[in-house]
Amino acid sequence: MPRDGGTAPAFHGQPAFQGNFASAPSRHAADPASLLASIRQRTEAELAPMAKTIDHDGFYPAELMRAFGRDGAFAGHLRQHSPLGQPDLGFAIEAMTAIASACMSTAFCAWCQDACGWYLEHSSNTALRARLQGDIASGAQLGGTGLSNPMKALAGMEKFALRATRVAGGYTVNGVLPWVSNLGPGHWFGTIMEDASNPSHRLMAMVECGQPGVQIQQNAHFIALEGTGTYSVGFRHAFIADENLLADPLGDITRRIRPGFTLLQTGMGFGVIEGCIVLMRQCDRTHRASNQYLPRQADDIEADMRAQLDRVLALARTPAYAAPDYLRDVLEARLAVSELTLAATQAAVLHGGARGYLEGSAIARRQREGNFVALITPSIRHLRQELAGMSRN
């Protein structure tokens, strides 16, 4: 626990929801199929024509993100805000899949938005949840996730980038998070920091971009996903008030967050796979005579995708299940989706031939997007490392 400058708050309000989603009380519910149809309609009519501009020119689709929020894309997994009458993590995954079918950059922003709401879902700071979660769920407030470094630090792969010092009313924080996405002035994001005087004490907080001492800066250009509002975030004596703490001490919040955090990411992969299937079938209209000899056909990829989607949606029904075997199943499913995404993008390249190597081609974009699905934390190597550790134990 913190030792200097005051004491950390104890959150004695109603605890964060920890039961399985099926046990949540039902209220007036919208039809999930109709909501997904609306999200797909907006994806096809508004997002698909912008995908190249977002990917190639680095255009951040803020207004489209807000529109998807109004469609319910970011609220399905949240107990108090789900348009379905009860939380449904699977719906959030399918909504993200629809968005990623046209543009993985925007789907990645959607995942960041979903994750931001998910952190608040599992916080015992009910006042903070009440203040921010509704606007994040609706897209009125855009938000990101700064857990790439903390997740790797908790797994022993990196050191914590942020160091916190207890002061009256909160903490001062210093350090730099190298890459945080879905950010802009006034956006919020969640992250974890280590106590400078006691490294065994960690805490989790929501942070507002542009608040005193918190500066965002673009310091890298990537081969894909330029339009995702990705910045380094510098903390220089930034004051994080007690009222913005998600958990102090960290406790088990990351354990409770992690299954949903990880399963949500599969929506990005499924969307890229879906897009690759469409491209493969388009290529077969003119090159079926030669493409028929390739080892993976569109029907093969689609069958594998449907099997993995069924697997993920089954796991998504119980995201609060704490058994070790459940987390292993989640990580294995996430790994399988990453590997299938890479297989789908490679199959699309082979079906397209030289056309897929043209600058600005949809096939080339899908391949770059698929590589990102394999690299985002937890990456394939991170997943394999953790699964190997579970096997040894």
URNOR-V164339 format. One record per residue. N is the residue number from 1. RES is the residue in one letter. OMEGA is omega as a letter, one per 20 degrees, with the letter a starting at -180 (none if undefined). BURIAL is + if it has 16 or more other ideal C-beta (glycine too) atoms within 10 Angstrom, else -. D_CENTER is the distance of its C-alpha to the mean C-alpha in Angstrom with 2 decimals. Layout:
BEGIN
N RES OMEGA BURIAL D_CENTER
N RES OMEGA BURIAL D_CENTER
END
This chain:
BEGIN
1 M a - 29.74
2 P a + 30.37
3 R a - 33.99
4 D r - 34.90
5 G r - 34.94
6 G a - 34.33
7 T r - 32.50
8 A a + 28.88
9 P r - 28.34
10 A a - 28.29
11 F a + 26.16
12 H r - 28.64
13 G r - 27.25
14 Q a - 26.04
15 P r - 23.66
16 A r + 20.01
17 F a + 19.78
18 Q a - 20.01
19 G r - 21.57
20 N a - 20.45
21 F a + 19.22
22 A a - 22.45
23 S a - 24.46
24 A r + 23.11
25 P a - 25.87
26 S r - 26.02
27 R a - 26.87
28 H a - 27.54
29 A r - 24.99
30 A r - 24.03
31 D a - 24.15
32 P a + 20.73
33 A r - 22.31
34 S r - 23.52
35 L r + 20.23
36 L r + 18.54
37 A r - 21.64
38 S r + 21.32
39 I r + 17.75
40 R r + 19.09
41 Q r - 22.16
42 R r + 20.45
43 T a + 18.35
44 E a - 21.67
45 A a - 23.81
46 E a - 21.88
47 L a + 18.80
48 A r - 20.43
49 P a - 23.33
50 M a + 21.15
51 A a + 18.90
52 K r - 21.37
53 T r - 21.78
54 I a + 18.09
55 D a + 17.84
56 H a - 21.37
57 D r - 22.32
58 G r + 19.16
59 F a - 19.31
60 Y a + 16.48
61 P a + 16.42
62 A a - 16.43
63 E r - 18.88
64 L r + 17.19
65 M r + 13.97
66 R r + 16.46
67 A r + 18.19
68 F r + 15.27
69 G r + 14.88
70 R r - 18.58
71 D a + 18.19
72 G a + 16.15
73 A a + 12.88
74 F a + 10.92
75 A a + 13.52
76 G a + 14.18
77 H a + 12.64
78 L a + 14.43
79 R a + 18.01
80 Q a + 19.79
81 H a + 18.26
82 S r + 17.63
83 P a + 19.92
84 L a + 20.71
85 G r - 22.79
86 Q a - 20.73
87 P a + 17.08
88 D a + 15.75
89 L r + 12.37
90 G r + 13.71
91 F r + 14.23
92 A r + 10.66
93 I a + 9.95
94 E r + 13.13
95 A r + 12.50
96 M r + 9.50
97 T r + 11.97
98 A a + 14.60
99 I a + 12.97
100 A r + 12.13
101 S r + 15.72
102 A a + 16.95
103 C a + 14.54
104 M r + 11.53
105 S a + 11.38
106 T r + 11.07
107 A r + 8.53
108 F r + 6.26
109 C r + 7.44
110 A r + 6.91
111 W r + 3.20
112 C r + 4.29
113 Q r + 7.11
114 D a + 6.29
115 A r + 5.24
116 C r + 8.33
117 G a + 10.36
118 W r + 9.66
119 Y r + 11.13
120 L r + 14.01
121 E a + 14.49
122 H r + 15.47
123 S r + 17.52
124 S r + 21.29
125 N a + 21.74
126 T r - 22.40
127 A r - 23.72
128 L r + 20.56
129 R a + 18.59
130 A a - 21.36
131 R a - 21.36
132 L a + 17.77
133 Q a + 15.83
134 G a + 17.93
135 D r + 17.48
136 I r + 13.68
137 A a + 13.86
138 S a + 16.39
139 G r + 14.90
140 A r - 18.02
141 Q r + 16.17
142 L a + 13.22
143 G a + 10.94
144 G a + 8.51
145 T r + 7.57
146 G a + 10.37
147 L r + 9.97
148 S r + 10.43
149 N a + 14.16
150 P r + 14.53
151 M r + 12.99
152 K r + 15.32
153 A r + 18.05
154 L r + 17.97
155 A r - 18.37
156 G a - 21.27
157 M r + 20.02
158 E r - 20.16
159 K r - 21.69
160 F a + 20.05
161 A a + 19.97
162 L a + 20.76
163 R a + 24.04
164 A r + 25.05
165 T a + 28.66
166 R r + 29.78
167 V r - 31.85
168 A r - 33.26
169 G a - 30.68
170 G a + 27.58
171 Y r + 26.65
172 T a + 27.05
173 V r + 24.33
174 N r + 24.82
175 G a + 22.91
176 V r - 20.43
177 L a + 16.71
178 P a - 16.80
179 W r + 13.57
180 V a + 11.20
181 S a + 9.63
182 N a + 10.07
183 L r + 13.22
184 G r - 16.83
185 P r - 19.87
186 G r - 19.44
187 H r + 15.63
188 W r + 14.40
189 F r + 11.86
190 G r + 11.93
191 T a + 13.33
192 I r + 15.95
193 M a + 19.44
194 E r + 22.56
195 D a + 25.97
196 A a + 28.27
197 S a - 31.26
198 N a - 29.84
199 P r - 27.10
200 S r - 26.75
201 H r + 25.59
202 R r + 21.94
203 L a + 20.39
204 M a + 17.13
205 A r + 17.22
206 M a + 15.88
207 V r + 17.14
208 E r + 18.28
209 C r + 18.51
210 G r - 22.23
211 Q a - 23.58
212 P r - 26.53
213 G r - 25.73
214 V a + 22.13
215 Q r + 22.10
216 I a + 19.54
217 Q r - 20.87
218 Q a - 19.97
219 N r - 21.48
220 A r - 20.21
221 H a - 20.03
222 F r - 18.04
223 I r - 19.26
224 A r + 16.40
225 L r + 13.69
226 E a + 16.21
227 G a + 15.42
228 T a + 12.00
229 G a + 13.65
230 T a + 13.18
231 Y r + 15.80
232 S a + 17.33
233 V r + 17.91
234 G r + 21.39
235 F r + 22.68
236 R a - 26.47
237 H r - 28.03
238 A r + 25.32
239 F r + 26.15
240 I a + 23.49
241 A r - 25.34
242 D a + 25.46
243 E r - 24.36
244 N r + 20.88
245 L r + 20.40
246 L a + 17.84
247 A r + 19.78
248 D j + 22.96
249 P a + 23.63
250 L r + 20.24
251 G a - 21.69
252 D a - 19.59
253 I r + 16.59
254 T r + 14.33
255 R a - 15.97
256 R r + 15.29
257 I a + 11.61
258 R a + 10.94
259 P r + 11.66
260 G r + 9.37
261 F a + 6.39
262 T a + 7.62
263 L r + 8.84
264 L a + 6.06
265 Q a + 5.21
266 T r + 8.87
267 G r + 8.86
268 M a + 8.45
269 G a + 11.26
270 F r + 13.33
271 G r + 13.46
272 V r + 14.69
273 I r + 17.08
274 E r + 18.35
275 G r + 19.04
276 C r + 20.88
277 I r + 22.97
278 V a - 24.10
279 L r + 25.06
280 M a + 26.94
281 R r - 28.91
282 Q r + 29.74
283 C a + 31.08
284 D r + 33.10
285 R a - 35.04
286 T a - 36.92
287 H a - 36.52
288 R a - 36.61
289 A r - 39.88
290 S a - 38.33
291 N a + 34.71
292 Q a - 36.04
293 Y r - 36.79
294 L a - 33.24
295 P a - 31.85
296 R r + 28.71
297 Q a + 29.17
298 A a + 26.87
299 D r - 28.03
300 D a + 27.19
301 I a + 23.58
302 E r + 23.31
303 A r - 24.87
304 D r + 22.55
305 M a + 19.48
306 R r - 21.02
307 A r - 21.76
308 Q r + 18.28
309 L r + 16.88
310 D r - 19.60
311 R a + 18.72
312 V a + 15.05
313 L r + 16.16
314 A r - 18.87
315 L a + 16.68
316 A r + 14.46
317 R a - 17.78
318 T a + 18.13
319 P r + 14.92
320 A a + 17.31
321 Y a - 19.66
322 A a - 20.52
323 A r - 22.69
324 P a - 22.13
325 D r - 22.56
326 Y r - 19.65
327 L r + 17.18
328 R r - 18.94
329 D r + 18.51
330 V a + 14.73
331 L r + 14.62
332 E r - 17.24
333 A r + 15.49
334 R r + 12.33
335 L a + 15.00
336 A r + 16.98
337 V r + 14.38
338 S a + 13.89
339 E r + 17.67
340 L r + 18.31
341 T r + 16.20
342 L r + 18.45
343 A a + 21.45
344 A a + 20.78
345 T r + 20.52
346 Q r - 23.65
347 A r + 25.43
348 A r + 24.75
349 V a + 26.21
350 L r + 29.23
351 H a + 29.81
352 G a + 29.73
353 G a - 31.96
354 A r - 32.85
355 R r + 31.26
356 G r + 27.82
357 Y r - 28.95
358 L r - 29.80
359 E r - 28.12
360 G a - 25.75
361 S r + 25.78
362 A a + 22.99
363 I r + 23.30
364 A r + 22.87
365 R r + 19.72
366 R r + 18.27
367 Q r + 19.33
368 R r + 17.62
369 E r + 14.32
370 G r + 14.82
371 N r + 15.55
372 F r + 12.22
373 V a + 10.54
374 A a + 13.13
375 L a - 12.65
376 I a + 9.08
377 T i + 9.36
378 P a + 10.61
379 S r + 12.66
380 I a + 15.48
381 R r - 17.96
382 H r + 16.03
383 L a + 15.68
384 R r - 19.31
385 Q a - 20.49
386 E r + 19.14
387 L r + 20.48
388 A r - 23.76
389 G r - 24.05
390 M a - 23.63
391 S a - 26.33
392 R a - 28.66
393 N none - 28.36
END
